[in-house]
Amino acid sequence: MNLHLDKNLIFFDIESTGLNVLRDRIIQLALIRYHKDGSPAIEKEYLINPGIPISPEAMAVHGITPQDVEGQPSFSDYANEIFEFIGDADLAGYNSNRFDVPLLMEEFGRAGIDFDIDQRRTIDVQRIFYKMEPRTLSAAYKFYCDGTIENAHDALADVRATIEVLDGQLRKYDGADFESSDGEIVSAPIKNDVKALDEFTNDLNIVDVTQRLRYDHNGTIVFNFGKYMGKPVAEVLTKDKQYYQWMLEKEFSFQVKKIIQQLVADYNK
């Protein structure tokens, strides 16, 4: 992989007990760290006891059973090691912005670690693929790499395939323009540049990884759900203390709770 880096970049993939980023848990985590100084990449892989049942639907996909994780360390046991390995690196994966990143953040939160992504760029290789050639990872690998993924849905195999797919995307879309659904033309957005890929694969109006909060046209953080949809978060929660307390107690991500607490504190100043 020959990507121009100004920070370390970590590709990662998660296999889990299910698809709910707030309720489910990581059972397998694989990471490959690329270094800005060009030194050799480093791979890490963890098999994790989630402490909760693995759904039959999830087992049907990744094939990891309760017997496979029985006796393995918990995520909390690995949390400090994983946190140190990631450091201040940017993050990349496949469907990572909607699933892997928020699930990882929740696991760190349960372990008492504030895994802040505000200063990290995130590349979702799936977003490039879905925007340019809507398909699955296996189809992406076939399309860009002209091959078949060996051992698909094994986390490390999927990480390696994702890296090869991004490499193929950089070659295929070098200099190609993108036309959005509303007809807007973006000139050559797929570049060998982490900042450009981050901007192309993310909705910059979304504030948190679970997409509960967003910026309006004035740059104000507003609700992206529920009865206060589109209303300013700080003002609403300062006035409606019951709703504020409800959000702190209910099943919202650690990131959302941290953001609304800071917004309310700043508003009250």
C-alpha positions as CSV (number, residue, x, y, z in Angstrom):
1,M,0.0,0.0,0.0
2,N,1.6,3.3,-1.1
3,L,-0.6,6.0,0.5
4,H,0.7,9.5,1.1
5,L,0.5,9.9,4.9
6,D,1.1,12.8,7.3
7,K,0.0,10.7,10.2
8,N,-0.1,7.0,10.9
9,L,-3.1,5.2,9.4
10,I,-4.8,2.2,10.8
11,F,-7.0,-0.1,8.8
12,F,-9.3,-2.2,11.0
13,D,-12.2,-4.6,11.0
14,I,-14.5,-5.9,13.7
15,E,-16.5,-9.1,14.0
16,S,-19.2,-8.8,16.7
17,T,-22.1,-10.4,18.5
18,G,-24.6,-8.5,16.3
19,L,-25.2,-5.2,14.5
20,N,-26.3,-2.9,17.2
21,V,-23.4,-0.5,17.9
22,L,-24.7,0.3,21.4
23,R,-25.7,-3.1,22.6
24,D,-23.5,-5.5,20.9
25,R,-19.8,-6.4,21.6
26,I,-16.6,-7.0,19.7
27,I,-15.5,-10.7,19.5
28,Q,-12.7,-10.3,17.0
29,L,-10.6,-7.2,16.2
30,A,-7.9,-6.9,13.5
31,L,-5.7,-3.9,12.9
32,I,-3.0,-3.0,10.4
33,R,-1.0,0.1,11.1
34,Y,0.8,2.0,8.3
35,H,3.4,4.5,9.3
36,K,3.9,8.0,8.0
37,D,7.7,7.4,8.0
38,G,7.3,4.4,5.6
39,S,8.5,1.8,8.1
40,P,6.9,-1.7,7.8
41,A,3.2,-2.1,8.6
42,I,2.3,-3.8,11.9
43,E,-0.6,-6.3,12.2
44,K,-2.6,-7.0,15.4
45,E,-5.4,-9.4,15.9
46,Y,-7.5,-10.1,19.0
47,L,-10.1,-12.8,19.9
48,I,-12.3,-11.4,22.6
49,N,-14.9,-12.8,25.1
50,P,-17.8,-10.4,24.7
51,G,-19.5,-11.4,27.9
52,I,-22.9,-11.6,26.2
53,P,-24.5,-14.1,23.7
54,I,-23.5,-14.1,20.1
55,S,-26.6,-13.9,17.9
56,P,-27.3,-16.7,15.5
57,E,-27.3,-14.2,12.6
58,A,-23.8,-13.0,13.5
59,M,-22.5,-16.6,13.8
60,A,-23.9,-17.4,10.4
61,V,-21.8,-14.6,8.9
62,H,-18.4,-14.9,10.7
63,G,-18.6,-18.5,12.1
64,I,-17.2,-17.5,15.5
65,T,-19.0,-19.5,18.2
66,P,-19.3,-19.1,22.0
67,Q,-16.8,-22.0,22.4
68,D,-14.3,-20.1,20.3
69,V,-14.3,-17.1,22.7
70,E,-14.8,-19.0,26.0
71,G,-11.9,-18.2,28.2
72,Q,-10.6,-15.4,26.1
73,P,-9.8,-12.0,27.7
74,S,-12.5,-9.3,27.6
75,F,-12.2,-6.1,25.6
76,S,-11.4,-4.2,28.9
77,D,-8.4,-6.5,29.4
78,Y,-7.1,-5.5,26.0
79,A,-8.3,-1.9,26.0
80,N,-5.1,-0.1,27.1
81,E,-3.0,-2.1,24.7
82,I,-5.3,-1.4,21.8
83,F,-5.5,2.3,22.7
84,E,-1.7,2.6,22.8
85,F,-1.4,0.7,19.4
86,I,-3.8,3.1,17.7
87,G,-2.3,6.2,19.3
88,D,-3.2,9.3,17.3
89,A,-3.6,7.5,14.0
90,D,-6.3,8.1,11.5
91,L,-8.7,5.2,10.9
92,A,-9.8,3.3,7.8
93,G,-12.1,0.4,7.2
94,Y,-15.0,-1.0,5.2
95,N,-18.4,0.3,6.5
96,S,-16.3,1.6,9.4
97,N,-17.9,5.0,9.8
98,R,-21.3,3.5,10.5
99,F,-20.4,0.4,12.3
100,D,-16.7,-0.3,13.3
101,V,-15.8,3.2,14.6
102,P,-18.9,3.7,16.8
103,L,-18.7,0.1,18.1
104,L,-15.1,0.6,19.0
105,M,-15.8,3.9,20.7
106,E,-18.5,2.3,22.8
107,E,-16.2,-0.6,23.9
108,F,-13.5,2.0,24.9
109,G,-16.2,3.9,26.8
110,R,-17.2,0.9,28.7
111,A,-13.6,0.3,29.6
112,G,-13.3,3.9,30.9
113,I,-11.3,5.2,28.0
114,D,-12.3,8.4,26.1
115,F,-11.5,7.4,22.5
116,D,-11.9,10.8,20.9
117,I,-12.1,10.9,17.0
118,D,-12.4,14.7,16.7
119,Q,-8.8,15.0,15.6
120,R,-8.8,11.9,13.5
121,R,-9.6,11.5,9.8
122,T,-11.7,8.5,8.9
123,I,-11.7,6.8,5.5
124,D,-14.7,4.5,4.8
125,V,-13.6,2.4,1.8
126,Q,-17.2,1.3,1.4
127,R,-18.4,4.8,0.9
128,I,-16.0,5.3,-2.0
129,F,-17.2,2.0,-3.5
130,Y,-20.9,2.6,-2.9
131,K,-20.6,6.1,-4.4
132,M,-18.7,5.0,-7.4
133,E,-19.6,1.3,-7.9
134,P,-22.3,0.1,-5.4
135,R,-21.4,-3.4,-4.3
136,T,-20.3,-5.6,-1.3
137,L,-16.7,-6.1,-0.2
138,S,-16.5,-9.4,-2.0
139,A,-17.8,-7.8,-5.2
140,A,-15.5,-4.8,-4.7
141,Y,-12.5,-7.2,-4.4
142,K,-13.6,-8.9,-7.6
143,F,-14.2,-5.6,-9.4
144,Y,-11.0,-3.8,-8.3
145,C,-8.6,-6.7,-7.7
146,D,-10.0,-9.3,-10.2
147,G,-10.0,-12.0,-7.5
148,T,-11.9,-13.8,-4.8
149,I,-11.4,-13.1,-1.0
150,E,-10.0,-16.2,0.6
151,N,-11.5,-16.8,4.1
152,A,-14.1,-13.9,3.7
153,H,-15.6,-12.7,7.0
154,D,-12.5,-13.4,8.9
155,A,-11.5,-10.0,10.3
156,L,-7.9,-10.1,9.3
157,A,-8.7,-11.4,5.8
158,D,-11.3,-8.7,5.4
159,V,-8.8,-6.0,6.5
160,R,-6.3,-7.2,3.9
161,A,-8.9,-7.3,1.2
162,T,-10.1,-3.7,2.2
163,I,-6.5,-2.4,1.8
164,E,-6.2,-4.0,-1.7
165,V,-9.6,-2.6,-2.7
166,L,-8.6,1.0,-1.7
167,D,-5.4,0.6,-3.6
168,G,-7.4,-0.5,-6.7
169,Q,-9.8,2.5,-6.2
170,L,-6.9,5.0,-6.1
171,R,-5.7,3.6,-9.5
172,K,-9.1,3.3,-11.1
173,Y,-10.5,6.7,-10.1
174,D,-7.3,8.8,-10.5
175,G,-8.5,12.0,-12.2
176,A,-12.2,10.8,-12.4
177,D,-14.9,13.3,-11.5
178,F,-17.9,12.4,-9.3
179,E,-21.5,13.4,-10.0
180,S,-23.7,13.5,-6.9
181,S,-27.4,12.6,-6.8
182,D,-28.4,16.3,-7.2
183,G,-26.2,16.8,-10.2
184,E,-23.2,18.5,-8.5
185,I,-19.9,17.7,-10.2
186,V,-16.9,17.1,-7.8
187,S,-13.6,17.3,-9.7
188,A,-11.4,14.2,-9.1
189,P,-12.3,13.6,-5.5
190,I,-10.4,10.2,-5.2
191,K,-6.8,11.2,-4.5
192,N,-3.8,9.6,-2.8
193,D,-4.4,11.8,0.2
194,V,-6.0,10.9,3.5
195,K,-7.7,14.3,4.0
196,A,-9.4,14.2,0.5
197,L,-10.5,10.6,1.2
198,D,-11.9,11.5,4.6
199,E,-13.9,14.4,3.1
200,F,-15.3,12.2,0.3
201,T,-16.3,9.3,2.5
202,N,-17.9,11.4,5.3
203,D,-20.9,13.7,5.6
204,L,-19.3,16.7,7.2
205,N,-22.7,17.9,8.5
206,I,-23.0,14.9,10.8
207,V,-21.6,15.5,14.3
208,D,-21.4,12.1,15.9
209,V,-20.8,8.6,14.6
210,T,-24.3,7.4,15.4
211,Q,-25.8,10.3,13.4
212,R,-28.0,11.6,16.2
213,L,-26.7,15.2,15.9
214,R,-25.8,17.3,12.9
215,Y,-24.9,20.9,11.9
216,D,-27.5,23.1,10.3
217,H,-26.8,25.7,7.6
218,N,-25.6,28.1,10.2
219,G,-23.2,25.7,11.8
220,T,-25.3,25.1,14.9
221,I,-25.5,21.6,16.3
222,V,-29.2,20.4,16.0
223,F,-31.1,17.2,16.6
224,N,-31.1,14.7,13.8
225,F,-33.9,12.6,15.3
226,G,-37.1,12.7,17.3
227,K,-39.5,15.4,18.3
228,Y,-36.8,18.1,18.3
229,M,-35.6,17.3,14.8
230,G,-33.7,20.3,13.4
231,K,-33.8,22.2,16.7
232,P,-30.7,23.6,18.4
233,V,-29.5,21.0,20.9
234,A,-28.0,23.4,23.5
235,E,-31.0,25.6,23.7
236,V,-33.5,22.7,23.8
237,L,-31.7,20.7,26.5
238,T,-31.1,23.7,28.7
239,K,-34.8,24.5,28.7
240,D,-36.1,20.9,28.7
241,K,-34.2,19.4,31.5
242,Q,-36.3,16.3,31.6
243,Y,-35.4,15.5,28.0
244,Y,-31.7,16.2,28.8
245,Q,-31.8,13.8,31.7
246,W,-33.6,11.2,29.5
247,M,-30.8,11.4,26.9
248,L,-28.1,10.9,29.6
249,E,-29.9,7.9,31.0
250,K,-31.1,6.2,27.8
251,E,-29.3,4.2,25.1
252,F,-27.3,7.0,23.4
253,S,-23.6,6.6,22.7
254,F,-20.8,7.9,25.0
255,Q,-19.9,10.4,22.3
256,V,-23.4,11.9,22.1
257,K,-23.6,12.2,25.9
258,K,-20.3,13.9,26.0
259,I,-21.2,16.3,23.3
260,I,-24.6,17.3,24.8
261,Q,-23.0,17.8,28.3
262,Q,-20.5,20.1,26.8
263,L,-23.1,22.0,24.7
264,V,-25.3,22.6,27.8
265,A,-22.3,23.7,29.9
266,D,-21.2,26.1,27.2
267,Y,-24.7,27.4,26.8
268,N,-25.1,28.1,30.5
269,K,-21.9,30.1,30.5
